[in-house]
Amino acid sequence: MRSKMSLSFSALTNFVLALAVIMVSNKPMLAQQQVKQVQQANTPAHVTSVFDHVTAAVGSGHKFMIKSQKDEAFEAIVRALNIRGRYTVDAADSSKEAGTITTVPVITGRFSQTADYAVINIASLSKSTSLVRVSMYEQKRNTLLGGPGWTNPKVNDQATEAFLKMLQPATVVELERKLK
């Protein structure tokens, strides 16, 4: 009786080990499938171009066209932000290849704090024209009595318009300086 029990226990152990090996070996495939499903779910059906995908990911904001290549526009916007703005470019979240510039959040207030930051996307429409999309995000928190933390980021249309009024002429000036 004892040998049958130990035999069935060892068979059960072998089965569990074999099942674990199968699960571990299939894990990378499952992870890749899950990533693919999430990417497909996050891509809207109306996306037809690269810039449509970028703007769909960013959400709302304002855009303007600039007569410059994407790389030149990126550099001009960074220079304009460094010279004229109160915003500093966040090097960790900005990418020249992707055409994305994110600024470091500016936090105001003592107990009721507001953080605002800009997300700028640049897409090449042709060899000599780029489209720039600007969105100003705002988050809030109450530090008094250890509030719940930062709220979800929301696009602030008024701040986006004000930021755009500063950025658009400053970018054009920076591009003209480079041409001289």
C-alpha positions in Angstrom: 0.0 0.0 0.0 2.8 2.3 0.9 4.7 1.8 -2.4 1.6 2.5 -4.4 1.1 5.8 -2.5 4.7 6.9 -2.9 4.5 5.9 -6.6 1.4 8.1 -7.1 3.0 10.9 -5.2 6.1 10.8 -7.4 3.9 10.7 -10.5 2.0 13.7 -9.2 5.3 15.5 -8.5 6.6 14.8 -12.0 3.3 16.0 -13.5 3.5 19.3 -11.5 7.1 19.8 -12.5 6.4 19.2 -16.2 3.4 21.6 -16.0 5.7 24.2 -14.5 8.3 23.8 -17.2 5.6 24.1 -19.9 4.2 27.3 -18.3 7.7 28.9 -18.0 8.7 28.0 -21.6 5.4 29.5 -22.9 5.6 32.7 -20.8 7.6 34.8 -23.3 5.1 33.9 -26.0 2.1 34.8 -23.8 3.8 38.1 -22.8 4.4 39.0 -26.5 0.7 38.2 -27.3 -0.5 40.3 -24.5 1.7 43.3 -25.6 0.3 42.9 -29.1 -3.2 42.9 -27.9 -2.7 46.0 -25.7 -1.1 47.8 -28.7 -4.0 47.0 -30.9 -6.5 48.0 -28.3 -4.7 51.4 -27.8 -4.6 52.2 -31.5 -7.8 53.9 -32.7 -9.4 52.5 -35.8 -9.3 55.8 -37.7 -5.5 56.0 -37.5 -4.1 56.4 -41.1 -0.7 58.0 -40.7 2.1 58.2 -38.2 1.1 61.7 -37.1 -2.5 60.5 -36.6 -1.2 57.9 -34.2 0.9 60.4 -32.3 -2.0 62.9 -32.0 -4.4 60.1 -31.0 -1.9 59.2 -28.2 -1.5 62.8 -27.1 -5.2 63.7 -27.0 -6.4 67.2 -27.5 -4.2 70.2 -28.0 -3.4 72.9 -30.6 -1.3 72.6 -33.7 0.6 74.8 -36.1 2.6 74.2 -39.2 6.2 75.3 -39.6 8.3 75.5 -42.7 11.2 73.4 -41.5 12.3 69.8 -41.3 11.3 67.8 -38.3 14.9 67.8 -36.8 15.3 71.5 -37.3 11.9 72.2 -35.8 12.8 70.1 -32.8 16.0 72.0 -32.2 14.3 75.4 -32.7 11.6 74.5 -30.2 14.1 73.4 -27.6 16.1 76.6 -28.0 12.9 78.7 -27.8 11.9 76.9 -24.6 15.4 77.4 -23.1 15.5 81.1 -24.0 12.0 82.4 -23.5 10.0 80.0 -21.5 9.6 79.1 -17.8 9.6 75.5 -18.9 12.7 73.3 -19.0 12.9 70.4 -21.4 12.8 67.0 -19.7 15.7 65.1 -21.4 14.5 61.7 -20.1 11.0 62.0 -21.7 12.0 63.9 -24.9 13.2 62.2 -28.1 14.4 63.8 -31.3 13.7 60.6 -33.3 10.2 60.3 -32.0 9.6 64.1 -32.4 8.4 64.4 -28.8 9.3 67.1 -26.3 8.1 67.0 -22.7 8.8 69.8 -20.2 9.6 69.3 -16.5 6.5 70.0 -14.5 6.3 73.5 -12.9 4.7 73.2 -9.4 3.0 76.2 -7.9 1.3 76.5 -4.5 2.1 75.5 -1.0 -0.8 73.4 0.4 -2.9 73.2 -2.7 -0.4 72.5 -5.5 -0.8 72.6 -9.3 1.7 71.1 -11.6 1.7 72.0 -15.3 3.8 70.7 -18.1 3.8 70.7 -21.9 3.9 67.9 -24.4 4.9 68.9 -27.9 4.8 66.5 -30.8 6.4 67.2 -34.1 5.5 65.3 -37.3 7.0 65.7 -40.7 4.4 66.4 -43.4 6.9 66.8 -46.2 10.7 67.5 -46.6 10.2 71.2 -45.8 7.1 71.3 -43.6 6.4 70.0 -40.1 3.3 70.0 -38.0 3.7 70.8 -34.3 1.1 69.8 -31.8 1.1 71.4 -28.3 -0.8 70.2 -25.2 -0.5 71.7 -21.7 -1.3 69.2 -19.0 -2.3 70.1 -15.5 -2.4 68.0 -12.3 -3.5 69.0 -8.8 -2.9 67.7 -5.3 -3.6 68.8 -1.7 -0.6 68.4 0.5 -2.4 69.4 3.7 -3.0 66.3 5.8 -1.4 64.0 3.3 -4.0 64.2 0.5 -4.5 61.3 -2.0 -1.7 62.5 -4.4 -1.7 63.9 -7.8 -4.9 63.8 -9.9 -4.9 62.4 -13.4 -3.4 64.8 -16.0 -5.9 66.9 -17.9 -5.4 69.1 -20.9 -5.8 72.8 -20.0 -7.0 74.5 -23.1 -6.4 78.1 -21.9 -2.9 77.3 -20.8 -2.3 75.5 -24.1 -3.4 78.6 -26.1 -1.1 80.9 -24.0 1.8 78.5 -24.3 1.2 78.3 -28.1 1.2 82.1 -28.4 4.6 82.2 -26.8 6.1 79.2 -28.6 5.0 79.7 -32.2 6.7 83.1 -32.8 9.7 82.1 -30.7 10.2 79.0 -32.8 10.0 81.0 -36.0 12.6 83.5 -34.7 14.9 80.6 -33.7 14.6 79.1 -37.2 15.4 82.5 -38.8 18.5 82.8 -36.6 19.7 79.5 -37.8 19.3 80.4 -41.4 21.4 83.6 -41.1 
